[in-house]
Amino acid sequence: MQKGKNLGGDMNNPRRGNGLFVDESQQVPPGWIDYNGHMSLIYYPQAFEHAFSPIYEELALGREMIAATGISLFTAEQHLTFKREVFSGDPLRITTQLIDFGGKSCQWIQAMFHAREGYLSSTCEHLMLFVDIKQRRAAEMPEAASRTLDRVLAAHRHIPAPAETGRHIAMRSQGRR
C-alpha cells in the first residue's frame, strides 16, 4: 500500500470499493503449505500483519507516534476465524476495518479473501492497546492518534461490522461428556 492511499474494499463484496484499507500484495508461498495441502494456520497472522504494517505507518501510528510520544500500539488480544482454504500460489486480498476506539484501546478486523475467486478465507480481529514504551503499561492514546482514528472511524462507520466481530470460542453441545 502506498503512503496516503486508502483503497476500497468491502467485507461482504471484496471487489466493491468503500474506503476500507486493502492489501493485494501477497500470494500464498509454497513454504506456507502444511501436510493437509492448504495454508498452515501459523502463517495467517503473518499475512494479516503484513497487510496491517503499512497502515500503522500511513496513519502515523507506528514509528512516528513512538518517536513523538513514546507510545506504541500493542496487540492485547487477537481472534482468528477460518472460513475456507487457500492454497499455494493463491493471490490474497486483505481488507482492514476500524470497528471502534477510545481511551487506551482500538478494535480492528481484517478479512482475507481469495483475490481472484472472491471468497472469504479468514478473519482476524484485534484489540490493541496504546502502551507507554518506557513504563510498559497501557496509556491514553495521543491526541493526534485520536484525531486520526476519528477520521478513519467516520469513513468505516457506514460499513456493517462482519459477523465474525466480537466472536468467542464456544462449544454448541450441552456440556462435557
TIMIRO-878296 format. One line per field, with one value per residue: chain; y negated, x, z of N, C-alpha, C, O, CB in turn. Coordinates in steps of 0.001 Angstrom, whole numbers, plus 500000, padded with zeros to 6 digits. Atoms other than C-alpha are relative to their C-alpha. Last residue first. Glycine has a CB too. Layout:
chain = c(A,...)
n.py = c(Y,...)
n.px = c(X,...)
n.pz = c(Z,...)
ca.py = c(Y,...)
ca.px = c(X,...)
ca.pz = c(Z,...)
c.py = c(Y,...)
c.px = c(X,...)
c.pz = c(Z,...)
o.py = c(Y,...)
o.px = c(X,...)
o.pz = c(Z,...)
cb.py = c(Y,...)
cb.px = c(X,...)
cb.pz = c(Z,...)
This chain:
chain = c(A,A,A,A,A,A,A,A,A,A,A,A,A,A,A,A,A,A,A,A,A,A,A,A,A,A,A,A,A,A,A,A,A,A,A,A,A,A,A,A,A,A,A,A,A,A,A,A,A,A,A,A,A,A,A,A,A,A,A,A,A,A,A,A,A,A,A,A,A,A,A,A,A,A,A,A,A,A,A,A,A,A,A,A,A,A,A,A,A,A,A,A,A,A,A,A,A,A,A,A,A,A,A,A,A,A,A,A,A,A,A,A,A,A,A,A,A,A,A,A,A,A,A,A,A,A,A,A,A,A,A,A,A,A,A,A,A,A,A,A,A,A,A,A,A,A,A,A,A,A,A,A,A,A,A,A,A,A,A,A,A,A,A,A,A,A,A,A,A,A,A,A,A,A,A,A,A)
n.py = c(498601,499012,499923,500326,498887,500032,498731,499322,498561,499291,498581,499755,500985,499433,499094,498614,499150,499095,498624,499601,499838,498578,499388,500671,499444,498654,500112,500566,498886,499132,500724,500081,498677,499857,500794,501375,500201,500690,501454,500666,499976,498722,499376,499991,499115,500826,499642,501001,500967,500581,501020,500457,501151,500194,501322,500109,498897,500307,499439,500882,499386,499718,501203,499515,499438,499483,498870,499803,498667,499881,498681,500040,498836,499346,499915,500933,500409,500967,499759,500443,500901,500364,501288,500163,501380,500406,501412,500789,500853,500536,499047,500545,499799,499186,499773,499365,499021,499559,498863,499767,498798,499378,499146,498584,499101,499087,499068,498887,499925,501255,501059,499647,500220,501439,500625,499110,499254,500535,500768,500949,501090,500701,500856,501274,500839,501046,500946,500609,501033,501128,500672,500670,501255,500983,501091,500864,501031,499644,500934,501385,500539,499873,498619,498955,498900,500204,499684,498537,499336,498928,498723,498686,499759,498946,499532,498753,499824,499147,500687,500790,500929,501317,500689,500543,500036,499049,498713,499770,498590,499476,499340,499271,499302,500902,500981,501216,501166)
n.px = c(500434,498938,499011,500589,500586,501450,500521,500994,500033,499175,500258,500436,499586,498936,500591,500194,498968,500433,499789,501134,501219,500348,500015,501053,501283,500117,500224,501338,500956,499850,500532,501448,500533,499894,501050,499632,499500,500983,500021,501006,501348,500573,500634,499084,498854,498832,499092,498944,499851,498671,500187,498946,500428,499119,500064,499690,499198,499401,500601,500836,501329,500533,500087,499285,500748,499150,500582,499486,500198,499938,500421,500712,500062,498699,499154,500263,498818,500246,501324,500050,501074,499845,500586,500299,500488,500794,499834,501238,500142,498764,498970,499228,498573,499782,501242,499622,500990,500031,500889,500190,500776,500351,501178,499735,501157,500118,501122,499574,500715,500600,498993,499046,500666,500192,498739,498849,500208,499062,500796,500845,499147,499413,501070,500005,498822,500264,500978,499383,499073,500779,500616,498936,499632,501086,499654,498971,500553,499904,499187,500486,499983,501354,500213,499798,500959,501065,499518,499985,498789,499577,500546,499545,498598,500050,498681,499899,498619,499173,499196,500794,499256,500630,499658,498644,499768,500918,499928,501257,500243,501314,500676,500999,501051,501057,500361,499208,500848)
n.pz = c(500037,500150,498931,498709,499244,500155,500505,499159,500207,499028,499732,498630,499010,499161,499011,500418,499402,498937,500445,500842,499203,499893,501332,500767,499563,500556,501451,500164,499904,501171,501161,499831,500335,501462,500649,500302,501359,500846,499866,500823,499448,500443,498836,498854,500236,499742,498908,500062,498920,499829,498978,499105,499214,498846,499390,498576,499483,498710,498786,499201,499919,501328,500834,501180,501120,501067,500711,501345,500561,501457,500475,501270,500887,500116,498816,498910,499232,498930,499437,498612,499604,498594,499643,498579,499858,498844,499672,499999,501178,500556,500391,501116,500240,501200,500739,501266,500456,501398,500227,501431,500293,498720,500102,499738,499975,501124,499897,499152,498717,499536,499928,498953,498713,499820,499564,499846,498755,498996,499039,500733,500477,498851,499482,500721,499749,499009,500531,501184,499526,499491,501146,500745,499320,500097,500903,499416,499120,498590,499223,500037,501355,500548,500439,498986,500132,499022,498662,499781,500483,499097,500454,499559,500348,501010,500410,500764,500433,499153,499017,499059,499162,499983,501238,500015,501440,500627,499321,499294,499761,499644,501092,499234,500739,500429,498979,500053,500000)
ca.py = c(535834,532163,529850,529155,529121,525982,525469,521868,519769,516067,513745,509971,509358,512559,511347,508518,504962,503119,500384,496935,496438,497038,493465,491885,494499,493476,489780,490471,492747,489833,487404,489933,490670,486937,486664,489466,492568,492826,495288,499039,500038,500902,497936,496798,497808,496224,498533,497828,501071,503110,505481,507290,509362,511650,513079,515974,517337,515139,515917,513525,516022,513994,512297,515225,513107,512343,510156,507840,506540,503651,502602,499672,499077,496637,494149,494915,496919,498791,501109,499981,502053,503828,505671,508441,509625,512781,514446,518259,519645,522494,522994,521145,522888,521551,519981,519872,517486,515746,513788,511486,509946,507377,506255,503457,499927,497521,494509,492633,489523,488182,491046,493732,491998,491740,495355,496673,494913,492229,493290,494413,496012,498111,498912,500203,502794,504135,506145,507841,508406,510249,512430,513247,513991,516448,518158,520414,521759,523597,522740,525867,529312,531036,531578,527808,525173,521919,522903,522955,519196,517964,514698,511201,507624,507108,505056,503050,500380,499921,496887,498259,500020,503037,506135,507542,507867,508862,507282,504484,502908,499547,498216,495718,494447,491821,493921,496632,500000)
ca.px = c(480833,481126,478244,475133,476976,477489,481040,482136,485024,484336,483015,483212,483335,482860,479510,481304,480731,478483,480292,478835,481248,484343,484938,483943,486080,489104,488591,488184,491232,493344,492025,492619,496110,496942,495604,497869,496100,495839,498360,498638,501848,505367,506682,509185,507095,503862,501272,498205,496263,495056,492097,492485,490085,491439,489180,489716,489042,486240,485576,486486,487754,490803,491774,490946,489777,491316,489270,490713,489010,490102,489439,491172,492400,493524,490667,488507,488342,485842,485466,488403,488414,491256,490833,493161,493220,495263,496518,496605,500046,499921,496411,493639,491029,487637,486178,488923,488398,491191,490898,493607,494012,496295,498037,500429,500268,503060,503563,506826,505077,506784,509191,506622,503948,506258,507403,503872,500514,501294,498188,500204,502818,500349,498512,501742,502040,498465,498763,501992,500341,497427,499779,501875,498794,497611,501010,500698,497370,499072,497888,496458,497797,496818,500523,501024,501527,503282,506524,504714,504038,500430,500095,500511,500457,496692,496356,493180,492259,488499,487002,484072,485322,483421,485513,485614,481846,480921,483848,484071,487075,488366,491913,493120,496329,498350,501506,501416,500000)
ca.pz = c(528129,528796,528249,526226,522904,520800,522026,522455,521206,521111,518476,518746,515003,512966,511605,509818,511042,508609,506695,507413,510336,508188,506931,510262,512012,509933,510712,514445,514302,513045,515658,518443,517152,517181,520744,521965,523235,526992,528374,528959,530700,529507,531558,528929,525902,527154,525618,523479,523496,520563,520334,517026,514916,512217,509526,507129,503641,502308,498639,495818,493216,492135,495384,497667,500558,503944,506272,508893,511993,514186,517784,519485,523003,525700,525783,522777,519594,517425,514415,512254,509070,507276,503979,502830,499217,498666,495485,495583,494700,497206,498568,500366,502482,503509,506646,509273,512165,514027,517287,518582,522021,523613,520413,521283,519853,520747,522983,523476,522158,519017,518284,519144,517068,514027,514360,514125,514470,511840,509845,506824,509093,511026,507779,506194,508991,508694,505459,506586,509971,508334,506285,509353,511461,508757,508554,511637,510374,507539,504031,502388,501425,504658,505490,505635,502916,503860,502100,498732,499030,499372,497494,498817,497538,497424,500610,501150,503690,503746,501991,500035,496903,495590,494684,498199,498441,502007,503890,501333,499654,498572,498654,501191,499642,501515,501714,499078,500000)
c.py = c(500804,501401,501041,500023,499516,501094,499880,501293,500613,501491,500526,501449,500352,499052,500553,500859,501436,500833,500935,501453,500501,500242,501444,500609,499350,500608,501383,499869,499508,501122,500861,499289,499999,501343,500146,499289,498532,499788,499424,498513,499281,500198,501391,500722,500078,500927,499014,500219,499004,498960,499493,499025,499674,498713,499967,498575,499949,501239,499591,500566,499236,500496,500250,498893,500655,500674,500379,501215,500001,501410,499969,501438,499702,501120,500561,500223,499084,499608,498958,500171,499655,498909,499782,498590,499864,498530,499616,498541,499148,499212,499291,500898,499122,500023,500953,500416,500512,500903,500298,501235,500083,501308,500690,500761,501427,500781,500812,501030,501051,500072,498722,498870,500311,499694,498510,499252,500954,500634,499370,499093,498936,498779,499222,499030,498688,499020,498817,498965,499292,498862,498789,499238,499221,498714,498971,498795,499084,498853,500366,499113,498584,499420,500262,501380,501095,501142,499819,500395,501503,500668,501079,501143,501431,500419,501137,500288,501357,499968,500859,499394,499236,499072,498577,499265,499388,500079,501046,501379,500144,501495,500643,500637,500712,500673,499058,499039,498775)
c.px = c(500760,499431,501033,501015,499485,499300,498482,499573,498989,499856,500908,499712,499431,500451,501044,499454,499738,501171,499555,500097,498816,498655,499512,499874,498840,498652,499810,499662,498561,498964,500054,499346,498486,499443,500040,498878,500352,500601,498885,499968,499059,498617,499436,499407,500936,501217,501161,500847,501094,499973,501398,499433,501087,499566,500948,499739,500123,500719,500784,499434,499041,498557,499387,499827,500952,499107,500922,499302,500527,499577,499938,499756,499307,500013,501376,500971,499559,501331,499663,498569,500126,498994,500164,499483,499571,499612,499056,500295,498744,499726,501214,501210,500540,501486,500171,498724,500463,498803,499936,499130,499805,499250,499782,498698,500481,498696,499907,498909,500527,499476,499433,501025,500946,499349,499845,501198,501166,499754,500846,499235,499177,500775,500501,498923,500012,501163,499786,499047,500680,500916,499187,499430,501095,500354,498881,500339,501063,499513,499926,500903,499464,499887,498577,499695,500330,498975,498961,500436,499964,501251,500597,499364,500457,501400,499796,501453,500100,501440,500794,500829,499088,500752,499425,500374,501374,500174,499107,500069,498694,499973,498706,499109,499074,498880,498940,499519,500891)
c.pz = c(500998,500022,499715,501146,501359,500816,499898,499310,500956,499726,501089,500343,501375,501109,500961,501147,499573,500529,501119,499521,499177,500678,500041,498602,499261,500382,499369,498514,499868,500020,498737,498807,500107,499543,498480,499239,499790,498615,499134,500316,499039,500620,499701,501202,501209,499945,500067,501241,499661,501105,500306,501026,501025,500695,501189,500482,501519,500510,501249,501290,500908,500070,498628,498967,499011,498955,498853,499398,498570,499600,498477,499539,498678,498971,499729,501136,501122,500645,501061,500488,501485,500327,501501,500242,501455,499905,501141,500349,499981,498720,499401,499819,498870,499696,498819,499297,498645,499755,498503,499847,498495,499788,501337,499795,500212,500120,498719,500208,500965,501430,500606,500182,501161,501360,500308,500545,500282,501370,501101,500947,499287,499531,501207,500500,499214,500156,500936,499384,498835,500462,500448,498809,499261,500752,499833,499114,500598,500878,501477,500863,499875,498592,499508,499427,501013,499987,501095,501409,500282,499430,500887,499213,500263,499578,499005,499651,499326,499494,500958,501116,500944,500951,499960,498727,499775,498490,499317,500606,500736,500166,500462,498952,500967,499233,499431,501075,500000)
o.py = c(502008,501667,501577,499474,498391,501083,499185,501324,500355,501913,499948,501736,500599,499476,500893,500537,501877,501312,500837,501994,501255,501341,501921,500752,500030,501199,501566,500169,500236,501369,500887,499739,500590,501417,500272,499918,497648,499494,500063,498106,498402,501293,502174,501465,501158,501832,498712,500271,499362,498217,500252,498119,500573,497621,501001,497634,500974,502309,499341,499844,499412,500055,499356,498606,500272,501595,499522,502147,499054,502344,499095,502352,498677,501850,499852,501348,498535,500279,498436,499660,500540,497897,500735,497602,500547,497706,500098,498271,498252,499688,498089,501571,498755,499029,501843,501216,499789,501711,499447,502231,499066,502236,501386,500270,501894,500717,500293,501890,501007,499070,498043,498464,499590,498749,497999,498644,501756,499961,498794,497906,497743,497678,498030,497815,497649,497830,497718,497924,498078,497695,497732,498096,497990,497630,497899,497832,497962,497683,500521,499598,498071,499525,501320,501526,501482,501084,500226,501400,501935,501270,500894,501048,501779,500872,502119,499408,502335,499664,500314,498991,498836,499418,497801,498667,498174,501096,502230,502333,499138,502211,500987,500049,501410,500036,498579,498997,498686)
o.px = c(500537,498384,501107,500743,499765,498077,497857,499386,499015,498961,501952,499171,498234,501156,500717,499641,498589,502006,500066,499137,497989,498107,498920,498768,497874,497977,498933,498543,497704,498288,499108,498320,497804,498782,498994,498121,499674,501788,498427,500143,499472,498273,499167,500111,501439,501352,501799,500326,502108,499005,502254,498676,501673,499676,501277,499731,500003,500121,501988,498749,497828,497709,498746,498704,502118,498351,501372,498925,500343,499677,499305,500513,498646,500999,502261,501401,498458,502345,498548,497637,500298,498908,500196,500157,498650,500363,497926,501014,498628,499045,501175,501651,499828,502182,499348,497952,501092,498439,499544,499319,499677,499355,500668,497627,501377,498014,500092,499016,500214,499490,500116,501317,500970,499754,500431,501141,501099,499855,500304,499060,499405,500608,500223,499075,500308,500936,499462,499491,500881,500643,499243,499817,501090,500213,499115,500936,500743,499742,498841,501833,499335,498841,498320,499450,501488,497981,499196,499958,499302,501191,501661,498244,501593,501597,499117,502185,499526,501690,501544,500265,497988,500960,499791,501449,501494,499832,499442,500451,498079,500854,498568,498120,499533,497859,499059,498333,501822)
o.pz = c(501119,500613,498610,502213,501774,500953,500699,498094,502159,498994,501390,501410,501525,502024,502099,502321,499590,499761,502235,498973,499689,500586,499072,498080,498914,499539,498525,498099,499368,499022,497949,498297,499270,498507,497843,498499,500314,498474,498188,501465,498283,501065,500613,501885,501521,500768,499059,502355,499061,501268,500759,500677,501628,500137,501771,499689,502190,500624,501195,502014,500805,499294,498075,498551,498911,499264,498092,500108,497806,500395,497885,499868,498507,498878,499251,501387,501101,500450,501086,499867,502324,499631,502279,499947,501903,499383,501217,501311,499145,497811,499137,500750,497935,499904,498602,499826,497873,500609,497705,500546,497812,500589,501833,500149,499508,501143,497618,501082,502155,502146,501374,501307,502158,502039,501262,501614,501213,502395,502044,500671,499487,500055,501341,500373,499804,500376,500485,498900,498876,500178,499820,498561,499264,500186,499276,499594,500991,500570,502036,501508,498763,497951,498934,498229,501167,500711,502233,501934,501226,498358,501478,498712,499942,498450,499304,499199,499805,498327,501768,502133,500561,502114,499078,498674,499606,497887,499316,499927,501093,499692,501636,498516,501871,498970,498304,501405,500801)
cb.py = c(500596,499841,500289,500960,501133,500141,501203,499077,500627,499647,500826,499214,498590,500367,501149,500585,499873,500923,500254,499078,498688,500730,499946,498488,499819,500900,499266,498623,500744,500591,498696,499268,501082,499857,498524,499964,500462,498632,499388,500626,499344,501184,499110,498577,499523,499249,501440,498519,500707,499374,500561,499342,500276,499937,499648,500405,499981,499519,501532,499556,501421,501031,499410,501423,498912,501002,499666,500184,500419,499679,500408,499189,501134,500546,500829,500141,499293,500585,501410,498513,500631,499529,499933,500285,499668,500258,499116,500592,500837,501133,501008,498500,501452,499451,498686,501231,499374,500734,499718,500173,499990,499043,501042,500226,499888,500959,499248,499483,500269,499607,499709,501333,500868,499432,500184,500652,500789,498460,500889,500745,500539,500940,500838,500256,500775,500631,500703,501091,500612,500456,500976,501017,500300,500592,500560,500807,500647,500373,498539,499917,500884,499310,500946,499735,500575,498675,499160,500659,499377,501047,500266,500173,499056,499535,500466,499926,499885,501457,499152,500849,499031,500109,500800,501091,499188,499626,499841,499858,500645,499611,501034,499063,501002,498932,499200,499347,500000)
cb.px = c(500174,501047,499342,498881,501041,499639,500415,498761,501403,499589,500181,498801,499551,501190,499289,501321,500015,498882,501500,499905,499637,501077,501390,500289,499824,501160,501187,499900,500177,501421,500784,499657,500598,501467,500140,501301,498955,499569,501370,498610,499961,500935,498892,500365,500779,499892,500530,499425,500311,500500,499258,501141,498631,501522,498546,501467,501381,498927,499933,498905,500124,500873,501365,499447,499164,501069,498573,501553,498493,501433,498615,500802,499288,500415,499337,498567,501052,499021,499921,500482,498623,501456,498496,501254,498798,500772,499738,498976,500023,500994,499434,500425,500264,499193,499456,500953,498550,501303,498579,501372,498626,499154,500156,500569,499174,501214,498668,500458,498565,498876,500559,500715,498728,499136,501066,500355,498682,499867,498950,499021,501088,500924,498754,499800,501238,499692,498678,500369,501055,499095,499106,501047,500467,498688,500366,501258,499222,501442,499533,498519,499220,499002,500320,499116,500010,499300,501179,500925,501240,498857,500313,499707,500876,499202,500860,499147,501003,499455,499151,498919,500777,498515,499495,500965,498880,498576,499597,498764,501154,499009,500902,499184,500603,500577,501255,499917,499037)
cb.pz = c(498618,501098,501316,500299,500194,498534,500927,500271,500201,501477,498733,500265,499576,499140,499300,499486,501563,499490,499613,498799,500653,500760,499382,499896,501510,500494,499324,500701,501334,499945,499780,501310,500920,499547,500383,499188,498955,500632,499605,500221,501410,500376,500514,500389,498781,501393,499820,499923,501326,498685,501301,499204,500703,499571,500435,500274,499368,501019,499901,499189,500488,499292,499824,499477,499301,500561,499480,500007,500044,499470,500608,498926,500692,501333,501028,500498,499095,501065,500597,500151,499704,500309,499590,500872,498988,501297,498755,500999,498789,499722,499002,500253,499682,498782,499507,500225,499914,499629,500570,499252,500747,500847,498854,501451,498687,499937,500272,501334,499746,499083,498613,499657,500105,498855,498930,498670,499930,500100,500622,499095,499062,500805,500376,498523,499672,501338,499748,498951,500925,501158,499223,499524,501419,500555,498657,500260,501110,500362,499776,500492,499116,500916,501130,501234,498553,499733,500309,498994,500647,500204,498474,501467,500764,498784,501235,498717,501200,500023,500762,500592,499142,500413,498805,500219,499249,500321,501469,499053,500792,498977,499374,501010,498998,499167,500480,498605,501210)
